[in-house]
Amino acid sequence: MEDNNPAREAATRRLAHYLFLLVLCLIAGWFGYLIIQPFLKPIAVSILLAIICYPLHLRLRRLLHWPGLAAFISTITVLLSLILPFLLLGAAVRRELTDLYRALSEQSAQDGGWGPWLTHASERMATWLQQNVGLAGFDLRGLMLERLKDLSSALLQGAADVLGNLPAFIVNGAITFFTLFFLFRDGRLIFRRLAVLIPLRPGQLVRLREELRKAITASFYGGIAVALAQGALTGVAFQVLGLGSPILWATAAALMSFVPLIGPTLIWGPAAIYLLIDGHLLRGLLLIGWGAGVIGLVDNIVRPYVISEQVRFYPLFIFIALLGGVQAFGFLGLFAGPVVLALAQALFALIRDENRRRR
């Protein structure tokens, strides 16, 4: 018994040493989380972009043979491909809105100005609703004025928020840029160092990594498919209903499809309101029905289908993961929901394989 005491004391010291290091690691990890917590979203965006674009970066790296230069060019290319479309679309939309405002101003001038023109338009709409829908006594003008007042307040508040968040946007953009650069340049090294800390066999770790990569890539392609579908349907509606610049607004709807919950409604909604105010009630109602019943439902059909084809998920699970992810994480939930689902599925598969191996 006495011979075992030194061994037992040594084991106790090793355990105390390990627990002490573990506590220190937890404390350091907690303070590290507090430091990076304000920047988790730009870091997450950088990781998503790096995973999606890494195959293209590898091709560029093989051509240049300089990891730093290849990472810099890849980072610039990715960021420009994200920023330039919005800048060009913003300029085009501004021109279209200016032309629309000029046309409405000329049309309203015939009725004596904006006020009489809106009154005349609302009276026409109210008359049509009373005759065809049976809404007698419906104060459409008051409702329109109230909604315009709410809209103006929301626009002013949104502009103030944008200006107030401009410094944070610049900082987040810089963090995204630098994080993406280092992920491109040192991605393999970072993965190898993290792999040492994870108590899994190399084959299991590679399998887990591939499942997550497939989920992220499938979510990206699902978003692209939804954008193309909703953009095309919006363009068709604008062309058939005689609205101007259908290609421009189709592109705008495709880009807005990445905005959670609202999406292309920001494009076809104001167009429908314009048609209703201008007296084209049937066309306005048709656009509302097409937008809500067709364009809006595409996201619930195309995205789960594309993701389930890529990663073999049951479509219902994808649908729930997308809705829950958007509610929990906003825009990133479009990627986070399927990724969490893929991670859970991969982990259950690893546990199942371990149980079979033990038998």
Secondary structure, DSSP 4 states (H G I P E B T S, - for coil): -TTHHHHHHHHHHHHHHHHHHHHHHHHHHHHHHHHHGGGHHHHHHHHHHHHHHHHHHHHHHHHH--HHHHHHHHHHHHHHHHHHHHHHHHHHHHHHHHHHHHHHHHHHHTTTSHHHHHHHHHHHHHHHHHHHT--TT--HHHHHHHHHHHHHHHHHHHHHHHHHTHHHHHHHHHHHHHHHHHHHHHHHHHHHHHHHHS-S-HHHHHHHHHHHHHHHHHHHHHHHHHHHHHHHHHHHHHHHTT-S-HHHHHHHHHHHTTSTTTTTHHHHHHHHHHHHHTT-HHHHHHHHHHIIIIIHHHHHHHHHHHHHHHH---HHHHHHHHHHHHHHHGGGHHHHHHHHHHHHHHHHHHHHHHHHHH-
